[in-house]
Amino acid sequence: MPHLRFRDVEFDTVKSLSTALVDDLQPLMDCPREDFTLEHISTTFIFDGEVSFAYPFVEVLWFDRGQEIQDQVAQHITEAVRNALEEPERDVAVIFTALTPTAYYDNGKHY
């Protein structure tokens, strides 16, 4: 934990940004590197019955760390995606889902 899910970002792009992004986020989130999970999700967006183009978005599932940390994490993710795509003005959505520690289990035991 935390778990980052990337949509509309190519697999190789997620691979290339993964190490530096975790390096940046680890001290902010105050958790061990090995607790991070990055996932590439192949996505097709549809609007009005047609395939449509969207912009990258990253879903962050985590234990809430407050608004200030959340803002910083969102900024780091946005910059990392933009830099990896070499598009400094690209729209990037970052969406947070706060998990409840008592509803998150590792090996049958909750946090």
DSSP file (Angstrom, degrees, kcal/mol; ACC not computed):
  #  RESIDUE AA STRUCTURE BP1 BP2  ACC     N-H-->O    O-->H-N    N-H-->O    O-->H-N    TCO  KAPPA ALPHA  PHI   PSI    X-CA   Y-CA   Z-CA
    1    1 A M              0   0    0      0, 0.0     2,-0.2     0, 0.0    61,-0.1   0.000 360.0 360.0 360.0 129.3    0.0    0.0    0.0
    2    2 A P        -     0   0    0      0, 0.0    35,-2.1     0, 0.0     2,-0.5   0.353 360.0-162.8 -85.6 162.7   -0.3    2.6   -1.7
    3    3 A H  E     -aB  37  61A   0     58,-2.7    58,-3.0    33,-0.2     2,-0.5  -0.971   3.4-165.0-120.3 123.0   -1.6    1.2   -5.0
    4    4 A L  E     -aB  38  60A   0     33,-3.3    35,-2.9    -2,-0.5     2,-0.5  -0.941   1.6-164.8-112.5 124.7   -1.3    3.4   -8.2
    5    5 A R  E     -aB  39  59A   0     54,-2.8    54,-2.6    -2,-0.5     2,-0.5  -0.941   7.5-155.3-111.5 122.5   -3.4    2.4  -11.2
    6    6 A F  E     -aB  40  58A   0     33,-3.2    35,-2.7    -2,-0.5     2,-0.4  -0.846  11.7-177.0-102.4 127.9   -2.4    4.0  -14.5
    7    7 A R  E     +aB  41  57A   0     50,-2.5    50,-1.9    -2,-0.5    35,-0.1  -0.955  69.1  12.5-122.6 144.7   -5.0    4.4  -17.3
    8    8 A D  S    S+     0   0    0     33,-0.6     2,-0.4    -2,-0.4    -1,-0.2   0.820  98.8 112.3  57.8  34.5   -4.3    5.8  -20.8
    9    9 A V  S    S-     0   0    0     32,-0.3    -1,-0.2    -3,-0.2    32,-0.1  -0.992  74.9-111.6-131.6 126.2   -0.6    5.6  -20.1
   10   10 A E     >  -     0   0    0     -2,-0.4     4,-2.2     1,-0.1     3,-0.4  -0.171  22.5-118.3 -59.4 148.3    1.4    3.1  -22.2
   11   11 A F  H  > S+     0   0    0      1,-0.2     4,-2.4     2,-0.2     5,-0.2   0.912 114.7  49.7 -52.3 -50.0    2.9    0.1  -20.4
   12   12 A D  H  > S+     0   0    0      1,-0.2     4,-2.3     2,-0.2    -1,-0.2   0.816 108.3  54.6 -64.2 -29.6    6.5    1.1  -21.2
   13   13 A T  H  > S+     0   0    0     -3,-0.4     4,-1.9     2,-0.2    -1,-0.2   0.923 108.0  48.1 -68.8 -44.1    5.8    4.6  -20.0
   14   14 A V  H  X S+     0   0    0     -4,-2.2     4,-1.2     1,-0.2    -2,-0.2   0.924 112.5  50.3 -61.3 -43.2    4.6    3.4  -16.6
   15   15 A K  H  X S+     0   0    0     -4,-2.4     4,-0.6     1,-0.2     3,-0.5   0.928 110.3  49.7 -58.5 -45.2    7.7    1.1  -16.5
   16   16 A S  H  < S+     0   0    0     -4,-2.3     4,-0.4     1,-0.2    -1,-0.2   0.814 116.8  39.2 -68.8 -30.4   10.0    4.0  -17.3
   17   17 A L  H  X S+     0   0    0     -4,-1.9     4,-2.3     1,-0.1     5,-0.2   0.576  93.3  89.8 -93.4  -8.6    8.6    6.4  -14.7
   18   18 A S  H  X S+     0   0    0     -4,-1.2     4,-2.3    -3,-0.5     5,-0.2   0.886  85.9  45.0 -61.3 -46.4    8.1    3.8  -11.9
   19   19 A T  H  X S+     0   0    0     -4,-0.6     4,-2.3     1,-0.2    -1,-0.2   0.958 117.6  41.7 -66.5 -51.1   11.5    4.0  -10.1
   20   20 A A  H  > S+     0   0    0     -4,-0.4     4,-2.1     2,-0.2    -1,-0.2   0.877 114.1  53.5 -65.1 -36.7   11.8    7.8  -10.0
   21   21 A L  H  X S+     0   0    0     -4,-2.3     4,-2.6     2,-0.2     5,-0.2   0.942 110.8  45.0 -65.1 -46.2    8.1    8.2   -9.1
   22   22 A V  H  X S+     0   0    0     -4,-2.3     4,-2.7    -5,-0.2    -1,-0.2   0.894 110.1  56.5 -64.2 -37.8    8.4    5.8   -6.1
   23   23 A D  H  < S+     0   0    0     -4,-2.3    -1,-0.2    -5,-0.2    -2,-0.2   0.904 112.8  41.8 -56.8 -41.4   11.6    7.5   -5.1
   24   24 A D  H  X S+     0   0    0     -4,-2.1     4,-0.6     1,-0.2    -2,-0.2   0.879 119.6  42.4 -73.2 -39.5    9.7   10.8   -5.0
   25   25 A L  H  X S+     0   0    0     -4,-2.6     4,-2.8     1,-0.2     5,-0.3   0.797  96.1  76.3 -81.3 -29.0    6.6    9.5   -3.3
   26   26 A Q  H  X>S+     0   0    0     -4,-2.7     4,-1.3     1,-0.2     5,-1.1   0.898  99.0  41.7 -55.0 -49.2    8.2    7.2   -0.7
   27   27 A P  H  45S+     0   0    0      0, 0.0    -1,-0.2     0, 0.0    -2,-0.1   0.877 115.2  52.0 -68.5 -33.0    9.3   10.0    1.7
   28   28 A L  H  <5S+     0   0    0     -4,-0.6    -2,-0.2     1,-0.2    -3,-0.1   0.915 116.5  38.4 -65.0 -42.2    6.0   11.9    1.3
   29   29 A M  H  <5S-     0   0    0     -4,-2.8    -1,-0.2     2,-0.1    -3,-0.2   0.593 100.2-139.3 -87.1 -11.4    3.9    8.9    2.0
   30   30 A D  T  <5 +     0   0    0     -4,-1.3    -4,-0.1    -5,-0.3    -2,-0.1   0.937  59.1 116.8  53.1  55.5    6.2    7.6    4.8
   31   31 A C  S   <S-     0   0    0     -5,-1.1    -1,-0.2   -29,-0.0    -2,-0.1  -0.977  71.9 -84.0-146.0 157.8    6.1    4.0    3.9
   32   32 A P    >   -     0   0    0      0, 0.0     3,-1.7     0, 0.0     4,-0.3  -0.265  34.9-121.6 -63.6 147.8    8.6    1.4    2.7
   33   33 A R  G >  S+     0   0    0      1,-0.3     3,-2.0     2,-0.2   -10,-0.0   0.879 111.1  61.5 -54.0 -41.5    9.3    1.2   -1.1
   34   34 A E  G 3  S+     0   0    0      1,-0.3    -1,-0.3     3,-0.0     0, 0.0   0.621  92.4  66.4 -68.5  -9.6    8.2   -2.4   -1.2
   35   35 A D  G <  S+     0   0    0     -3,-1.7    -1,-0.3   -34,-0.1     2,-0.2   0.615  81.8  97.8 -82.8 -12.4    4.7   -1.4   -0.1
   36   36 A F    <   -     0   0    0     -3,-2.0     2,-0.4    -4,-0.3   -33,-0.2  -0.541  53.2-170.0 -77.8 140.9    4.1    0.5   -3.4
   37   37 A T  E     -a    3   0A   0    -35,-2.1   -33,-3.3    -2,-0.2     2,-0.5  -0.997   2.2-168.4-128.2 126.6    2.2   -1.2   -6.2
   38   38 A L  E     -a    4   0A   0     -2,-0.4     2,-0.4   -35,-0.2   -33,-0.2  -0.965   9.1-170.6-114.5 132.7    2.0    0.3   -9.7
   39   39 A E  E     -a    5   0A   0    -35,-2.9   -33,-3.2    -2,-0.5     2,-0.6  -0.974  16.2-147.9-128.0 134.2   -0.5   -1.2  -12.1
   40   40 A H  E     -a    6   0A   0     -2,-0.4     2,-0.6   -35,-0.2   -33,-0.2  -0.894  16.4-166.3 -98.5 124.9   -0.9   -0.6  -15.8
   41   41 A I  E     -a    7   0A   0    -35,-2.7   -33,-0.6    -2,-0.6     2,-0.4  -0.954  16.6-137.5-115.7 118.0   -4.5   -0.9  -16.9
   42   42 A S        -     0   0    0     -2,-0.6     2,-0.4   -35,-0.1   -35,-0.1  -0.601  34.6-175.2 -72.4 126.3   -5.2   -1.2  -20.6
   43   43 A T        -     0   0    0     -2,-0.4     2,-0.5   -34,-0.0   -35,-0.0  -0.958  27.1-166.0-132.8 141.6   -8.2    1.1  -21.3
   44   44 A T        -     0   0    0     -2,-0.4     2,-0.3     9,-0.0     9,-0.1  -0.994  20.1-148.4-122.2 123.6  -10.5    2.0  -24.1
   45   45 A F  E     -D   52   0B   0      7,-0.6     7,-2.6    -2,-0.5     2,-0.4  -0.695  12.5-165.2 -92.6 144.3  -12.7    5.1  -23.6
   46   46 A I  E     +D   51   0B   0     -2,-0.3     2,-0.3     5,-0.3     5,-0.2  -0.988  11.6 173.5-132.7 136.7  -16.1    5.2  -25.2
   47   47 A F  E >  S-D   50   0B   0      3,-2.9     3,-1.6    -2,-0.4    -2,-0.0  -0.977  72.0  -8.0-143.8 130.2  -18.5    8.2  -25.7
   48   48 A D  T 3  S-     0   0    0     -2,-0.3     3,-0.1     1,-0.3    -1,-0.1   0.864 129.4 -53.3  52.6  41.5  -21.7    8.3  -27.6
   49   49 A G  T 3  S+     0   0    0      1,-0.2     2,-0.3     0, 0.0    -1,-0.3   0.559 120.1  99.0  77.3   7.6  -21.2    4.8  -29.0
   50   50 A E  E <  S-D   47   0B   0     -3,-1.6    -3,-2.9     0, 0.0     2,-0.3  -0.910  82.1-101.5-126.4 152.1  -17.7    5.6  -30.3
   51   51 A V  E     -D   46   0B   0     -2,-0.3     2,-0.3    -5,-0.2    -5,-0.3  -0.565  48.3-168.7 -66.9 132.0  -14.2    5.1  -29.2
   52   52 A S  E     -D   45   0B   0     -7,-2.6    -7,-0.6    -2,-0.3     2,-0.4  -0.848  20.3-116.7-124.8 161.8  -13.0    8.4  -27.8
   53   53 A F        +     0   0    0     -2,-0.3     2,-0.2    -9,-0.1    -9,-0.0  -0.782  34.3 176.0 -98.1 140.6   -9.6    9.7  -26.7
   54   54 A A        -     0   0    0     -2,-0.4     3,-0.0    -9,-0.0    -9,-0.0  -0.656  29.0-103.1-127.8-175.8   -9.1   10.7  -23.1
   55   55 A Y        -     0   0    0     -2,-0.2    37,-0.1     1,-0.1   -46,-0.1  -0.793  48.2 -81.2-111.8 160.4   -6.2   12.0  -21.1
   56   56 A P        -     0   0    0      0, 0.0    37,-2.6     0, 0.0     2,-0.4  -0.211  47.4-176.4 -58.7 142.3   -4.1   10.0  -18.7
   57   57 A F  E     -Bc   7  93A   0    -50,-1.9   -50,-2.5    35,-0.2     2,-0.5  -0.999  13.6-155.4-142.2 150.6   -5.4    9.4  -15.2
   58   58 A V  E     -Bc   6  94A   0     35,-2.8    37,-2.8    -2,-0.4     2,-0.5  -0.976   6.8-152.7-123.9 125.0   -4.0    7.8  -12.2
   59   59 A E  E     -Bc   5  95A   0    -54,-2.6   -54,-2.8    -2,-0.5     2,-0.6  -0.864  10.5-159.2 -97.8 129.1   -6.0    6.3   -9.4
   60   60 A V  E     -Bc   4  96A   0     35,-3.5    37,-3.1    -2,-0.5     2,-0.6  -0.940   5.7-169.1-112.6 115.3   -4.4    6.2   -6.0
   61   61 A L  E     +Bc   3  97A   0    -58,-3.0   -58,-2.7    -2,-0.6     2,-0.3  -0.917  34.5 129.2-100.8 124.9   -5.7    3.8   -3.4
   62   62 A W  E     - c   0  98A   0     35,-2.1    37,-3.4    -2,-0.6     2,-0.6  -0.954  64.9 -82.6-160.8 172.4   -4.2    4.6   -0.1
   63   63 A F        -     0   0    0     -2,-0.3    37,-0.1    35,-0.2    35,-0.1  -0.845  65.8 -99.3 -87.6 125.5   -4.6    5.3    3.6
   64   64 A D        -     0   0    0     -2,-0.6     3,-0.1    35,-0.5    -1,-0.1  -0.114  40.1-179.1 -51.7 134.6   -5.5    8.9    3.9
   65   65 A R        -     0   0    0      1,-0.3     4,-0.4     2,-0.0    -1,-0.1   0.143  51.4 -90.0-121.4  15.7   -2.5   11.1    4.8
   66   66 A G     >  -     0   0    0      1,-0.1     4,-2.4     3,-0.1    -1,-0.3   0.009  43.0 -76.5  92.4 160.5   -4.3   14.5    4.8
   67   67 A Q  H  > S+     0   0    0      1,-0.2     4,-2.8     2,-0.2     5,-0.2   0.870 124.0  54.5 -63.9 -40.8   -4.9   17.2    2.2
   68   68 A E  H  > S+     0   0    0      2,-0.2     4,-1.9     1,-0.2    -1,-0.2   0.931 113.3  41.5 -62.7 -46.1   -1.4   18.7    2.2
   69   69 A I  H  > S+     0   0    0     -4,-0.4     4,-2.8     2,-0.2     5,-0.2   0.907 113.6  54.1 -66.9 -41.5    0.3   15.3    1.5
   70   70 A Q  H  X S+     0   0    0     -4,-2.4     4,-2.6     1,-0.2    -2,-0.2   0.921 107.9  49.9 -58.7 -44.3   -2.5   14.4   -1.0
   71   71 A D  H  X S+     0   0    0     -4,-2.8     4,-2.0     1,-0.2    -1,-0.2   0.910 112.5  47.4 -60.4 -42.9   -1.9   17.7   -2.9
   72   72 A Q  H  X S+     0   0    0     -4,-1.9     4,-2.4     2,-0.2    -2,-0.2   0.904 111.7  49.6 -66.9 -41.5    1.9   17.0   -3.0
   73   73 A V  H  X S+     0   0    0     -4,-2.8     4,-2.6     2,-0.2     5,-0.2   0.925 110.3  51.0 -62.6 -44.9    1.4   13.4   -4.2
   74   74 A A  H  X S+     0   0    0     -4,-2.6     4,-2.5    -5,-0.2    -1,-0.2   0.900 110.9  49.0 -59.5 -41.6   -1.0   14.6   -6.9
   75   75 A Q  H  X S+     0   0    0     -4,-2.0     4,-2.5     2,-0.2     5,-0.2   0.917 111.1  49.1 -65.9 -43.7    1.6   17.2   -8.1
   76   76 A H  H  X S+     0   0    0     -4,-2.4     4,-2.4     2,-0.2    -2,-0.2   0.916 113.5  46.7 -62.2 -43.6    4.4   14.6   -8.2
   77   77 A I  H  X S+     0   0    0     -4,-2.6     4,-2.5     2,-0.2     5,-0.2   0.934 112.1  50.4 -64.9 -45.6    2.3   12.1  -10.1
   78   78 A T  H  X S+     0   0    0     -4,-2.5     4,-2.5    -5,-0.2    -2,-0.2   0.932 113.2  45.4 -58.1 -48.0    1.2   14.8  -12.6
   79   79 A E  H  X S+     0   0    0     -4,-2.5     4,-2.7     1,-0.2     5,-0.2   0.892 111.7  52.5 -63.8 -40.3    4.7   16.0  -13.2
   80   80 A A  H  X S+     0   0    0     -4,-2.4     4,-2.3    -5,-0.2    -1,-0.2   0.918 112.2  44.7 -63.4 -43.4    6.0   12.4  -13.6
   81   81 A V  H  X S+     0   0    0     -4,-2.5     4,-2.2     2,-0.2    -2,-0.2   0.939 114.4  48.7 -66.5 -46.7    3.4   11.5  -16.2
   82   82 A R  H  X>S+     0   0    0     -4,-2.5     5,-2.3    -5,-0.2     4,-0.8   0.919 113.5  47.2 -59.5 -43.8    3.9   14.8  -18.1
   83   83 A N  H ><5S+     0   0    0     -4,-2.7     3,-0.5     1,-0.2    -1,-0.2   0.909 111.3  50.6 -64.8 -41.8    7.7   14.3  -18.1
   84   84 A A  H 3<5S+     0   0    0     -4,-2.3    -1,-0.2     1,-0.2    -2,-0.2   0.852 115.7  42.5 -65.1 -33.8    7.5   10.7  -19.2
   85   85 A L  H 3<5S-     0   0    0     -4,-2.2    -1,-0.2    -5,-0.2    -2,-0.2   0.548 106.2-130.4 -86.2  -8.3    5.2   11.7  -22.1
   86   86 A E  T <<5S+     0   0    0     -4,-0.8    -3,-0.2    -3,-0.5    -4,-0.1   0.886  73.1 119.8  55.5  41.4    7.3   14.8  -22.8
   87   87 A E    > < -     0   0    0     -5,-2.3     3,-1.8    -6,-0.2    -1,-0.1  -0.776  41.4-176.0-134.0  86.9    4.2   16.9  -22.8
   88   88 A P  T 3  S+     0   0    0      0, 0.0    -6,-0.1     0, 0.0    -5,-0.1   0.656  84.5  43.6 -64.3 -16.7    4.5   19.5  -20.1
   89   89 A E  T 3  S+     0   0    0     -7,-0.1    -7,-0.0     2,-0.1     2,-0.0   0.345  82.5 132.5-107.4   5.3    1.0   20.9  -20.6
   90   90 A R    <   -     0   0    0     -3,-1.8     2,-0.3     1,-0.1    -8,-0.1  -0.309  62.1-115.6 -62.6 134.8   -0.8   17.6  -20.9
   91   91 A D        -     0   0    0     -9,-0.0     2,-0.4    -2,-0.0    -1,-0.1  -0.541  37.9-178.9 -67.4 133.8   -4.0   17.2  -18.8
   92   92 A V        -     0   0    0     -2,-0.3     2,-0.4   -37,-0.1   -35,-0.2  -0.989  14.3-151.5-138.0 126.2   -3.5   14.5  -16.2
   93   93 A A  E     -c   57   0A   0    -37,-2.6   -35,-2.8    -2,-0.4     2,-0.5  -0.825   8.2-169.8 -98.3 136.7   -6.2   13.4  -13.7
   94   94 A V  E     -c   58   0A   0     -2,-0.4     2,-0.5   -37,-0.2   -35,-0.2  -0.993   6.5-171.0-125.7 123.3   -5.2   12.0  -10.3
   95   95 A I  E     -c   59   0A   0    -37,-2.8   -35,-3.5    -2,-0.5     2,-0.4  -0.958   7.5-152.1-121.4 127.8   -8.0   10.5   -8.3
   96   96 A F  E     -c   60   0A   0     -2,-0.5     2,-0.5   -37,-0.2   -35,-0.2  -0.819   9.1-171.4-103.2 137.2   -7.6    9.4   -4.7
   97   97 A T  E     -c   61   0A   0    -37,-3.1   -35,-2.1    -2,-0.4     2,-0.5  -0.974  18.1-145.5-123.5 114.4   -9.6    6.6   -2.9
   98   98 A A  E     -c   62   0A   0     -2,-0.5     2,-0.3   -37,-0.2   -35,-0.2  -0.671  14.3-153.4 -82.8 127.3   -9.0    6.5    0.8
   99   99 A L        -     0   0    0    -37,-3.4   -35,-0.5    -2,-0.5     5,-0.1  -0.709  14.9-122.0 -98.9 151.7   -9.1    3.0    2.2
  100  100 A T    >   -     0   0    0     -2,-0.3     3,-2.3     1,-0.1     4,-0.3  -0.821  16.0-139.0 -92.0 124.5  -10.0    2.1    5.8
  101  101 A P  G >  S+     0   0    0      0, 0.0    10,-1.7     0, 0.0     3,-1.3   0.844 102.8  55.7 -53.9 -36.2   -7.2    0.2    7.5
  102  102 A T  G 3  S+     0   0    0      9,-0.3     8,-0.1     1,-0.3    -2,-0.0   0.600 107.6  50.5 -75.0  -7.8   -9.6   -2.2    9.1
  103  103 A A  G <  S+     0   0    0     -3,-2.3     2,-0.5     7,-0.0    -1,-0.3   0.306  95.7  82.9-106.8   6.7  -11.0   -3.1    5.7
  104  104 A Y    <   -     0   0    0     -3,-1.3     7,-1.3    -4,-0.3     2,-0.4  -0.956  63.4-168.9-115.5 121.6   -7.5   -3.8    4.2
  105  105 A Y  E     -E  110   0C   0     -2,-0.5     2,-0.5     5,-0.2     5,-0.2  -0.903  17.8-171.6-118.2 137.6   -6.1   -7.2    4.8
  106  106 A D  E >  S-E  109   0C   0      3,-2.6     3,-1.7    -2,-0.4    -2,-0.0  -0.995  85.6 -14.9-119.1 120.9   -2.6   -8.7    4.3
  107  107 A N  T 3  S-     0   0    0     -2,-0.5    -1,-0.1     1,-0.3     3,-0.1   0.865 131.2 -50.6  54.2  39.7   -2.5  -12.5    4.8
  108  108 A G  T 3  S+     0   0    0      1,-0.2     2,-0.4     0, 0.0    -1,-0.3   0.495 118.9 103.0  82.7   2.8   -5.9  -12.5    6.6
  109  109 A K  E <   -E  106   0C   0     -3,-1.7    -3,-2.6     2,-0.0    -1,-0.2  -0.973  60.9-140.1-124.0 132.0   -5.0   -9.6    9.0
  110  110 A H  E      E  105   0C   0     -2,-0.4    -5,-0.2    -5,-0.2    -8,-0.2  -0.399 360.0 360.0 -83.5 164.2   -6.2   -6.1    8.8
  111  111 A Y              0   0    0    -10,-1.7    -9,-0.3    -7,-1.3    -1,-0.1   0.444 360.0 360.0 -78.5 360.0   -4.1   -3.0    9.5
